[in-house]
Amino acid sequence: MCANIFDFRARVSAEEVWARGRALRDRTPVETRDRAAASATRPGVLDFIESSNQGRLSHLVPLRIGRMAASPYSFFRGSAGLMAADLAAGPSSGLSAQLCGDAHAANFGLYGTPRGEIVMDINDFDETVPGPWEWDLERLAASLVLAGREGGASQDECFAAARDAAHYYRQTVTDLAERPFLTSWTALPDESAIAEASADALLDDFRKAAKKARKNTSAKVARKWTEHLEDHVTGISSRRFIADPPILTPVDTGVADAVIDGLGEYVGTLRESRRRLITRYSVSDIAFRIVGTGSVGLHTYLALLHGNGDEVVVLQIKQARPSALTPYLPAQQQRHEGERIVQGARAVQAETDILLGWTTMELNGERLPFIVRQFRNLKGDIDVSALDSDHLDDYGRLAGALLARAHTRSVDPRLIAGYLDGAEPFDEAIARFAVRYADRTEADHQELVKAVENGRLAADTGSD
């Protein structure tokens, strides 16, 4: 007979859990979050970039540099590891959560549930890892300042957005801590989160993005990016990707076979009922596609699958690398990097892609880990840098609330709520650090731009 892992006989009062959180504040006052932006031990900007380019496809590194050099906000989006070096030197409450790891404002997006509903949540987990919950919030706050500056918002508006993100993080954690566990677990599932975050000004932005997201499907990808083929001998029709270099390019037979073999291994990582679903499809074509900023230079493929009749599904198979935060956190048990990402997403998201899984592929004699997910499952976003400046703080409130909900799936909300109980100086401290860190990022970005201008680094400005 197996021993119980958990003792369901033990009962701890809510008051005792809150008190544990409050006790942590005696050791780490919330005001200590207002501090210098850069740590004394952070790597040099160019050293960091060179290190982060190791293992990437060399011919795509200039494209990554070009995208990071486009603006301070773009640089920030590609430098989660550099900020982790700075955050590691900062104060910590001692509470650990499953982090997004790269919780900048553009990594909150819309996507579809299996029932076709549109939800908004964190949607990128390449850097996910357990760590101090404050790291995600400070990265979010700094990104709001940078996105606001890029969009022409005033300093006061940028500061307000960062402060409101912290305030609604704190307020949402407190609210969730006071709810029944089952109710808090399913909180903020859809556009109702906007009202709960007092972000009503974003309703039109959300609904426009949701309307666009509903059209963002595999069928649309097939219409725009593929061509129809007919085998006159067998009478079987299929589709294949249309090359659009450098973003979308064909692969040779060896790579295609490796990807298809990897999909066979991936099936076993899905939850059991979904394995029966995915094995009803067959692969029609494989292509290489460049994505993002931080992911440029990684092996990333699209698989075009045929289903029932004219049905198509497009899967993305994306190389998984160790989290950029790992060097700055206590050592953890080694695991498949794709599994780390998938399990992190499952731990944090309220609704997870039903086809999300992981695999390993052999390419050029090297076995590499990958994640697999739907490429377009009603995905959309609200472009923070393009928002009206008076909507920036609404976005900050919404993102802060969503981040709080995400963290409380892995750490008892009563602990964080106890730590933040009535701590209004916390909001201001986060905002002041965010502004200071945005200034630091602008200086880092300028160092990269100068390296490009003087020829030390090659940059390609190719578009996505």
C-alpha positions as CSV (number, residue, x, y, z in Angstrom):
1,M,0.0,0.0,0.0
2,C,1.4,3.4,-1.0
3,A,2.1,5.9,1.7
4,N,0.1,9.2,1.6
5,I,2.1,12.1,0.2
6,F,-0.2,14.7,1.8
7,D,-1.7,14.6,5.3
8,F,-5.3,15.6,4.7
9,R,-5.9,15.4,8.5
10,A,-3.8,18.4,9.2
11,R,-5.7,21.7,9.2
12,V,-4.1,25.2,9.3
13,S,-6.2,28.2,9.8
14,A,-6.4,31.0,7.2
15,E,-5.2,33.4,9.9
16,E,-2.1,31.4,10.5
17,V,-1.2,31.3,6.8
18,W,-1.7,35.1,6.5
19,A,0.5,35.6,9.6
20,R,3.3,33.6,8.0
21,G,3.2,36.0,5.1
22,R,3.2,39.1,7.3
23,A,6.2,37.7,9.2
24,L,8.2,37.6,5.9
25,R,7.7,41.4,5.6
26,D,9.7,42.0,8.8
27,R,12.7,40.3,7.1
28,T,12.2,41.9,3.7
29,P,10.2,45.2,3.9
30,V,8.4,46.1,0.7
31,E,10.2,49.5,0.5
32,T,13.4,47.6,-0.4
33,R,12.1,47.0,-3.9
34,D,12.9,50.7,-4.6
35,R,16.6,50.2,-5.4
36,A,19.3,50.5,-8.1
37,A,18.5,49.0,-11.4
38,A,21.7,47.2,-12.3
39,S,23.6,44.7,-10.1
40,A,27.3,45.0,-9.7
41,T,27.8,41.4,-11.0
42,R,25.7,41.7,-14.2
43,P,27.5,40.7,-17.4
44,G,28.4,43.4,-20.0
45,V,25.7,44.0,-22.6
46,L,27.8,42.7,-25.5
47,D,29.1,39.7,-23.5
48,F,25.5,38.8,-22.6
49,I,24.4,39.0,-26.2
50,E,27.3,36.9,-27.4
51,S,26.6,34.3,-24.8
52,S,22.9,34.2,-25.5
53,N,23.7,33.6,-29.2
54,Q,25.6,30.5,-28.5
55,G,24.0,27.4,-30.0
56,R,21.7,29.4,-32.4
57,L,21.8,29.0,-36.1
58,S,24.6,31.3,-37.0
59,H,23.1,32.7,-40.3
60,L,20.1,34.0,-38.3
61,V,22.0,35.7,-35.5
62,P,22.2,39.0,-37.4
63,L,18.4,39.0,-37.7
64,R,18.1,38.6,-33.9
65,I,20.6,41.5,-33.4
66,G,18.6,43.6,-35.9
67,R,15.3,43.0,-34.1
68,M,16.8,43.7,-30.6
69,A,18.4,46.9,-32.0
70,A,15.0,48.2,-33.3
71,S,14.1,49.9,-30.0
72,P,14.7,49.7,-26.2
73,Y,11.5,47.8,-25.8
74,S,12.6,45.3,-28.5
75,F,16.0,45.0,-26.7
76,F,14.2,44.3,-23.4
77,R,12.1,41.6,-25.0
78,G,15.2,39.7,-26.0
79,S,17.2,40.1,-22.8
80,A,15.3,38.3,-20.0
81,G,18.6,36.8,-18.9
82,L,20.3,40.1,-18.5
83,M,17.4,41.4,-16.3
84,A,17.5,38.1,-14.3
85,A,21.2,38.9,-13.4
86,D,20.0,42.3,-12.0
87,L,16.9,40.8,-10.2
88,A,19.0,38.1,-8.5
89,A,20.8,40.8,-6.6
90,G,17.6,42.3,-5.3
91,P,15.5,41.6,-2.2
92,S,13.2,38.5,-2.0
93,S,10.3,37.8,0.2
94,G,11.3,34.1,0.2
95,L,8.1,33.0,-1.5
96,S,8.6,31.0,-4.7
97,A,6.1,30.7,-7.6
98,Q,6.1,29.1,-11.0
99,L,7.3,32.1,-13.0
100,C,6.5,33.0,-16.5
101,G,10.2,34.0,-16.5
102,D,9.6,36.6,-19.2
103,A,6.5,38.4,-18.1
104,H,6.8,41.5,-20.3
105,A,3.6,43.2,-21.4
106,A,3.6,41.6,-24.9
107,N,3.6,38.1,-23.4
108,F,0.0,38.5,-22.2
109,G,-2.2,37.6,-25.1
110,L,-5.5,36.2,-26.3
111,Y,-6.1,32.6,-27.4
112,G,-8.9,30.1,-27.8
113,T,-10.0,27.4,-25.4
114,P,-11.0,24.0,-26.7
115,R,-14.6,25.3,-26.5
116,G,-13.8,28.2,-28.8
117,E,-13.9,30.8,-26.1
118,I,-11.4,33.7,-26.2
119,V,-9.4,34.2,-23.0
120,M,-6.4,36.4,-22.1
121,D,-3.5,35.1,-20.1
122,I,0.3,34.8,-20.1
123,N,1.1,33.0,-23.3
124,D,4.9,32.5,-23.5
125,F,6.8,30.1,-21.2
126,D,10.2,29.7,-22.8
127,E,11.8,30.9,-19.6
128,T,9.4,29.4,-17.0
129,V,11.0,28.1,-13.8
130,P,10.2,28.3,-10.1
131,G,11.5,31.5,-8.6
132,P,10.7,34.6,-6.6
133,W,7.3,35.9,-7.7
134,E,8.6,39.5,-7.5
135,W,10.8,38.9,-10.6
136,D,7.8,38.5,-12.9
137,L,6.1,41.6,-11.5
138,E,9.1,43.8,-11.8
139,R,9.7,42.6,-15.4
140,L,6.1,43.4,-16.2
141,A,6.3,46.9,-14.6
142,A,9.5,47.8,-16.5
143,S,8.1,46.6,-19.8
144,L,5.0,48.9,-19.3
145,V,7.3,51.9,-18.9
146,L,9.3,50.9,-22.1
147,A,6.2,50.1,-24.1
148,G,4.6,53.4,-23.0
149,R,7.6,55.4,-24.0
150,E,7.7,53.7,-27.4
151,G,4.0,54.7,-27.9
152,G,4.6,58.3,-26.8
153,A,3.1,58.2,-23.3
154,S,4.3,60.7,-20.8
155,Q,6.5,59.9,-17.9
156,D,3.6,60.3,-15.5
157,E,1.5,57.9,-17.6
158,C,4.3,55.3,-17.7
159,F,4.8,55.6,-14.0
160,A,1.0,55.2,-13.4
161,A,0.9,52.0,-15.5
162,A,3.7,50.4,-13.6
163,R,2.3,51.5,-10.2
164,D,-1.2,50.2,-11.2
165,A,0.2,46.9,-12.3
166,A,1.7,46.5,-8.8
167,H,-1.4,47.8,-7.1
168,Y,-3.8,45.4,-8.9
169,Y,-1.4,42.5,-8.4
170,R,-1.6,43.2,-4.7
171,Q,-5.3,43.7,-4.8
172,T,-6.0,40.6,-6.8
173,V,-3.9,38.4,-4.6
174,T,-5.8,39.7,-1.6
175,D,-9.1,39.0,-3.3
176,L,-8.1,35.5,-4.3
177,A,-6.8,34.8,-0.8
178,E,-10.3,35.5,0.6
179,R,-12.2,33.3,-1.9
180,P,-12.9,29.6,-1.6
181,F,-10.0,27.6,-3.1
182,L,-12.1,26.3,-6.0
183,T,-13.4,29.7,-6.9
184,S,-10.0,31.4,-6.8
185,W,-8.6,28.6,-9.0
186,T,-11.0,29.4,-11.8
187,A,-11.0,33.2,-11.4
188,L,-10.5,35.7,-14.2
189,P,-11.3,33.3,-17.1
190,D,-12.3,35.8,-19.9
191,E,-13.1,39.4,-20.6
192,S,-14.7,39.6,-17.1
193,A,-11.2,40.1,-15.9
194,I,-11.2,43.5,-17.4
195,A,-14.1,44.6,-15.1
196,E,-12.5,43.0,-12.1
197,A,-9.3,44.9,-12.8
198,S,-11.1,48.2,-13.3
199,A,-9.8,48.3,-16.9
200,D,-13.1,49.1,-18.6
201,A,-11.3,51.4,-21.1
202,L,-9.7,48.3,-22.6
203,L,-13.1,46.6,-23.5
204,D,-13.1,47.9,-27.0
205,D,-9.4,47.0,-27.5
206,F,-10.1,43.5,-26.1
207,R,-13.2,43.0,-28.3
208,K,-11.4,44.1,-31.4
209,A,-8.4,41.8,-30.7
210,A,-10.8,39.0,-29.9
211,K,-12.7,39.5,-33.2
212,K,-9.4,39.4,-35.1
213,A,-8.3,36.4,-33.0
214,R,-11.4,34.4,-34.0
215,K,-10.2,34.5,-37.6
216,N,-6.7,33.4,-36.7
217,T,-7.0,29.7,-37.4
218,S,-5.1,26.9,-39.1
219,A,-7.6,27.2,-42.0
220,K,-6.5,30.8,-42.5
221,V,-2.9,29.8,-42.5
222,A,-3.6,27.1,-45.1
223,R,-5.4,29.6,-47.3
224,K,-2.6,32.2,-47.2
225,W,0.5,30.2,-46.8
226,T,-0.1,26.9,-48.7
227,E,-1.0,25.7,-52.1
228,H,-3.2,22.8,-53.2
229,L,-1.6,19.7,-54.8
230,E,-3.4,16.9,-56.6
231,D,-1.9,13.4,-57.1
232,H,-3.5,12.3,-60.4
233,V,-2.4,8.7,-59.9
234,T,-3.9,8.2,-56.4
235,G,-6.5,10.9,-56.6
236,I,-5.4,12.1,-53.1
237,S,-5.2,15.8,-52.6
238,S,-2.8,17.6,-50.2
239,R,-1.3,21.0,-49.5
240,R,2.2,22.3,-49.1
241,F,3.7,25.5,-47.7
242,I,4.6,28.3,-50.1
243,A,8.1,29.6,-49.5
244,D,8.5,33.2,-48.2
245,P,12.2,33.6,-47.4
246,P,13.7,34.3,-45.1
247,I,10.7,33.9,-42.8
248,L,9.2,30.7,-44.2
249,T,11.4,28.2,-46.1
250,P,11.2,24.6,-47.2
251,V,13.3,21.9,-45.5
252,D,15.1,18.9,-46.9
253,T,13.8,15.4,-46.6
254,G,16.1,14.5,-43.7
255,V,14.9,17.4,-41.6
256,A,11.2,16.7,-42.5
257,D,11.7,13.0,-41.5
258,A,13.2,14.1,-38.2
259,V,10.3,16.4,-37.5
260,I,7.7,13.8,-38.3
261,D,9.6,11.2,-36.2
262,G,9.6,13.8,-33.4
263,L,5.8,14.2,-33.7
264,G,5.5,10.4,-33.2
265,E,7.4,10.8,-29.8
266,Y,5.4,13.9,-28.9
267,V,2.1,12.0,-28.9
268,G,3.0,10.2,-25.6
269,T,3.4,13.6,-23.8
270,L,-0.2,14.6,-24.4
271,R,-2.9,13.8,-21.9
272,E,-4.3,10.4,-22.7
273,S,-7.6,11.3,-24.4
274,R,-5.8,13.8,-26.7
275,R,-3.5,11.1,-28.0
276,R,-6.4,9.5,-29.8
277,L,-7.3,12.9,-31.3
278,I,-3.9,13.9,-32.7
279,T,-3.2,10.4,-34.2
280,R,-6.2,10.9,-36.6
281,Y,-4.2,13.4,-38.5
282,S,-1.4,12.9,-41.1
283,V,1.5,15.2,-42.0
284,S,1.3,16.9,-45.4
285,D,4.3,19.2,-45.2
286,I,7.0,20.6,-43.0
287,A,8.6,24.1,-43.2
288,F,11.1,26.2,-41.2
289,R,9.7,29.5,-39.8
290,I,11.5,32.3,-38.0
291,V,9.6,33.6,-35.0
292,G,9.9,36.3,-32.3
293,T,12.9,38.1,-31.0
294,G,14.3,36.0,-28.2
295,S,13.6,32.8,-30.3
296,V,15.4,33.9,-33.5
297,G,18.1,31.5,-34.5
298,L,16.5,28.5,-32.8
299,H,15.2,25.5,-34.8
300,T,11.5,26.2,-35.3
301,Y,9.3,24.3,-37.7
302,L,5.7,24.3,-38.9
303,A,3.9,21.0,-39.5
304,L,0.8,21.0,-41.8
305,L,-1.5,18.2,-40.8
306,H,-4.6,16.9,-42.7
307,G,-7.6,15.9,-40.8
308,N,-11.2,15.2,-41.7
309,G,-12.0,16.1,-45.3
310,D,-10.6,19.6,-46.0
311,E,-9.6,20.1,-42.3
312,V,-6.1,21.3,-41.6
313,V,-4.2,21.9,-38.4
314,V,-0.8,23.7,-38.2
315,L,1.5,22.7,-35.4
316,Q,4.6,24.7,-34.3
317,I,7.6,22.6,-33.3
318,K,10.0,25.0,-31.4
319,Q,13.4,24.3,-30.0
320,A,13.5,24.5,-26.2
321,R,16.6,25.9,-24.5
322,P,17.4,26.1,-20.8
323,S,15.7,29.1,-19.1
324,A,17.7,32.3,-19.1
325,L,16.9,32.6,-15.4
326,T,18.5,29.2,-14.5
327,P,22.0,30.6,-13.8
328,Y,20.6,33.0,-11.2
329,L,18.5,30.5,-9.2
330,P,19.3,27.5,-7.0
331,A,20.1,24.4,-8.9
332,Q,17.2,22.2,-9.8
333,Q,16.7,18.7,-11.0
334,Q,17.6,18.3,-14.6
335,R,14.7,17.6,-16.9
336,H,13.8,17.8,-20.6
337,E,13.6,21.5,-21.5
338,G,10.5,21.0,-23.5
339,E,8.8,19.3,-20.6
340,R,9.9,22.1,-18.3
341,I,8.1,24.6,-20.6
342,V,5.0,22.5,-21.0
343,Q,4.6,21.7,-17.3
344,G,5.2,25.3,-16.5
345,A,2.4,26.4,-18.8
346,R,0.1,23.8,-17.5
347,A,0.8,24.9,-13.9
348,V,0.2,28.6,-14.6
349,Q,-2.4,29.0,-17.4
350,A,-6.1,28.8,-16.6
351,E,-6.7,27.2,-20.0
352,T,-3.9,25.4,-21.8
353,D,-3.6,24.4,-25.5
354,I,-5.0,20.8,-25.7
355,L,-2.2,19.9,-28.2
356,L,0.7,21.3,-26.1
357,G,3.4,18.7,-25.6
358,W,7.1,18.1,-26.1
359,T,9.5,15.9,-28.0
360,T,13.2,15.3,-28.9
361,M,14.6,15.4,-32.4
362,E,17.9,14.5,-33.9
363,L,19.3,17.2,-36.2
364,N,22.8,17.2,-37.6
365,G,23.8,14.4,-35.2
366,E,22.6,16.3,-32.1
367,R,19.5,15.4,-30.1
368,L,17.6,18.6,-29.3
369,P,14.5,19.2,-27.1
370,F,11.4,20.8,-28.5
371,I,7.9,21.9,-27.6
372,V,4.9,21.3,-29.8
373,R,1.8,23.4,-29.8
374,Q,-0.9,24.7,-32.1
375,F,0.5,27.5,-34.3
376,R,-2.8,29.4,-34.6
377,N,-5.5,28.6,-32.1
378,L,-7.5,31.8,-32.1
379,K,-4.4,33.8,-31.0
380,G,-4.4,37.6,-30.8
381,D,-3.0,40.4,-28.8
382,I,-3.4,44.0,-27.6
383,D,-0.4,46.0,-28.8
384,V,0.6,47.8,-25.7
385,S,2.9,50.2,-27.5
386,A,0.1,51.2,-29.8
387,L,-2.5,51.9,-27.1
388,D,-3.9,55.3,-26.4
389,S,-1.6,56.7,-23.7
390,D,-4.6,57.0,-21.3
391,H,-5.3,53.3,-21.7
392,L,-1.8,52.2,-20.6
393,D,-2.6,52.2,-16.9
394,D,-5.7,50.1,-17.7
395,Y,-3.5,47.5,-19.4
396,G,-1.2,47.6,-16.4
397,R,-4.1,46.9,-14.0
398,L,-5.3,44.0,-16.2
399,A,-1.8,42.4,-16.6
400,G,-1.1,42.8,-12.9
401,A,-4.3,41.0,-12.1
402,L,-3.7,38.2,-14.6
403,L,-0.1,37.8,-13.2
404,A,-1.5,37.5,-9.7
405,R,-3.9,34.8,-10.7
406,A,-1.1,33.0,-12.5
407,H,1.2,33.0,-9.5
408,T,-1.5,31.8,-7.1
409,R,-1.9,28.6,-8.9
410,S,1.6,27.5,-7.6
411,V,1.8,29.4,-4.3
412,D,-0.9,29.9,-1.7
413,P,-2.4,33.4,-2.3
414,R,-2.8,33.8,1.5
415,L,1.0,33.9,1.9
416,I,1.6,36.6,-0.7
417,A,-1.5,38.5,0.5
418,G,-0.2,38.4,4.1
419,Y,3.2,39.7,2.9
420,L,1.5,42.6,0.9
421,D,-1.3,43.2,3.4
422,G,-2.0,46.9,3.4
423,A,1.5,47.6,2.0
424,E,0.7,50.6,-0.2
425,P,4.3,51.7,-0.4
426,F,4.9,48.5,-2.4
427,D,3.1,49.9,-5.5
428,E,5.3,53.1,-5.5
429,A,8.5,51.1,-4.9
430,I,7.8,48.8,-7.9
431,A,7.0,51.8,-10.1
432,R,10.1,53.7,-9.2
433,F,12.3,50.6,-9.9
434,A,10.5,50.1,-13.2
435,V,11.3,53.6,-14.4
436,R,14.9,53.2,-13.2
437,Y,15.1,49.9,-15.0
438,A,13.7,51.3,-18.2
439,D,16.4,54.0,-18.1
440,R,19.0,51.2,-17.7
441,T,17.5,49.3,-20.7
442,E,17.7,52.4,-22.9
443,A,21.4,52.7,-22.1
444,D,21.9,49.0,-22.7
445,H,20.1,49.3,-26.0
446,Q,22.2,52.2,-27.1
447,E,25.3,50.2,-26.4
448,L,24.0,47.5,-28.8
449,V,23.2,50.1,-31.4
450,K,26.7,51.5,-31.2
451,A,28.2,48.0,-31.6
452,V,26.1,47.6,-34.8
453,E,27.1,51.1,-36.1
454,N,30.8,50.5,-35.6
455,G,30.6,47.1,-37.3
456,R,31.4,45.0,-34.2
457,L,28.0,43.2,-34.6
458,A,26.2,42.4,-37.8
459,A,22.5,43.2,-37.9
460,D,19.8,42.3,-40.3
461,T,16.5,44.3,-40.2
462,G,14.4,41.6,-42.0
463,S,10.7,41.7,-41.0
464,D,8.6,39.0,-39.4
